[in-house]
Amino acid sequence: MINETIEQKAKLYVYDLNNCAVENGFKPDESWEFSMATDQEKAALEKKYFPTISAKVLPEFLSEMFHLVKSKLVHAKYNKESSHAHNPAGSSLQYLIAYNPGRLRH
């Protein structure tokens, strides 16, 4: 049951990523970077970049959600892995956040 919920959440997240990329006119050379983040890291990324897409996930399912999203992305150009793509045991990471490092918030 939980796996189905994570699967559905991943599908919805990918749908949101693709829609946001289209709505914001991503060019062929632009891509999403992904990070697993704490509340503070998420807020910092949202202040620095626009657009951002985030999903709150229980820490024990965050890594699974990350890998499901990566496997479901239709457009390879939106699938760039960040160096923050890890989830150390006992960490307070609870968000999966996507951003485009070339699109700074003005």
C-alpha positions as CSV (number, residue, x, y, z in Angstrom):
1,M,0.0,0.0,0.0
2,I,2.8,2.5,0.9
3,N,4.7,1.6,-2.3
4,E,1.5,2.4,-4.3
5,T,1.3,5.8,-2.6
6,I,5.0,6.6,-3.3
7,E,4.5,5.5,-6.9
8,Q,1.5,7.8,-7.3
9,K,3.3,10.7,-5.6
10,A,6.3,10.2,-7.9
11,K,4.0,10.2,-11.0
12,L,2.3,13.4,-9.9
13,Y,5.7,15.0,-9.2
14,V,7.0,14.1,-12.7
15,Y,3.8,15.5,-14.2
16,D,4.3,18.8,-12.3
17,L,8.0,18.9,-13.4
18,N,7.1,18.5,-17.1
19,N,4.2,21.1,-16.9
20,C,6.4,23.6,-15.1
21,A,9.2,23.2,-17.6
22,V,6.8,23.9,-20.5
23,E,5.0,26.8,-18.7
24,N,8.4,28.4,-18.0
25,G,9.8,27.9,-21.5
26,F,12.7,25.6,-20.7
27,K,15.1,25.5,-23.6
28,P,16.5,22.2,-24.9
29,D,19.8,22.8,-23.0
30,E,18.0,23.5,-19.6
31,S,17.4,20.8,-17.1
32,W,16.2,20.1,-13.6
33,E,18.6,19.4,-10.8
34,F,17.3,17.4,-7.8
35,S,18.2,17.7,-4.2
36,M,17.0,16.1,-1.0
37,A,16.7,18.8,1.5
38,T,15.8,19.9,5.0
39,D,13.3,22.7,5.7
40,Q,16.1,25.2,5.8
41,E,17.8,24.0,2.6
42,K,14.4,23.9,0.8
43,A,13.7,27.5,1.8
44,A,17.2,28.6,0.7
45,L,16.8,27.0,-2.7
46,E,13.4,28.5,-3.2
47,K,14.8,32.0,-2.4
48,K,17.7,31.5,-4.9
49,Y,16.0,29.8,-7.8
50,F,12.7,30.1,-9.8
51,P,10.9,27.9,-10.6
52,T,11.3,25.2,-8.0
53,I,9.1,22.1,-7.5
54,S,9.2,20.4,-4.1
55,A,7.5,17.4,-2.5
56,K,7.4,16.6,1.2
57,V,8.2,12.9,1.8
58,L,8.7,10.9,4.9
59,P,12.5,10.6,5.4
60,E,12.4,6.8,5.2
61,F,10.8,7.0,1.7
62,L,12.7,9.9,0.3
63,S,15.4,7.9,-1.4
64,E,12.8,5.6,-3.0
65,M,10.9,8.7,-4.2
66,F,14.0,10.2,-5.7
67,H,14.8,7.1,-7.7
68,L,11.2,6.7,-8.9
69,V,11.1,10.3,-10.1
70,K,14.4,9.8,-11.9
71,S,13.2,6.7,-13.6
72,K,9.9,8.2,-14.7
73,L,11.1,11.4,-16.3
74,V,10.2,11.3,-19.9
75,H,12.6,14.0,-21.1
76,A,16.2,13.1,-20.5
77,K,17.0,16.8,-20.6
78,Y,15.1,17.3,-17.4
79,N,17.0,14.6,-15.6
80,K,20.3,15.9,-14.2
81,E,21.5,14.5,-10.9
82,S,22.7,16.8,-8.2
83,S,25.5,16.1,-5.9
84,H,22.9,16.3,-3.1
85,A,21.2,13.1,-4.2
86,H,21.9,11.1,-1.1
87,N,20.1,10.5,2.2
88,P,22.3,9.6,5.1
89,A,20.7,7.5,7.8
90,G,19.3,9.5,10.6
91,S,19.2,12.7,8.6
92,S,16.4,15.3,8.8
93,L,15.9,15.4,5.0
94,Q,12.3,15.4,4.1
95,Y,11.9,17.2,0.8
96,L,12.7,16.3,-2.8
97,I,13.2,19.6,-4.6
98,A,13.9,20.3,-8.3
99,Y,15.3,23.5,-9.6
100,N,17.1,24.9,-12.6
101,P,20.6,26.3,-11.6
102,G,20.5,28.6,-14.6
103,R,17.3,30.4,-13.5
104,L,18.1,32.6,-10.5
105,R,15.2,34.4,-8.8
106,H,15.3,38.2,-9.5
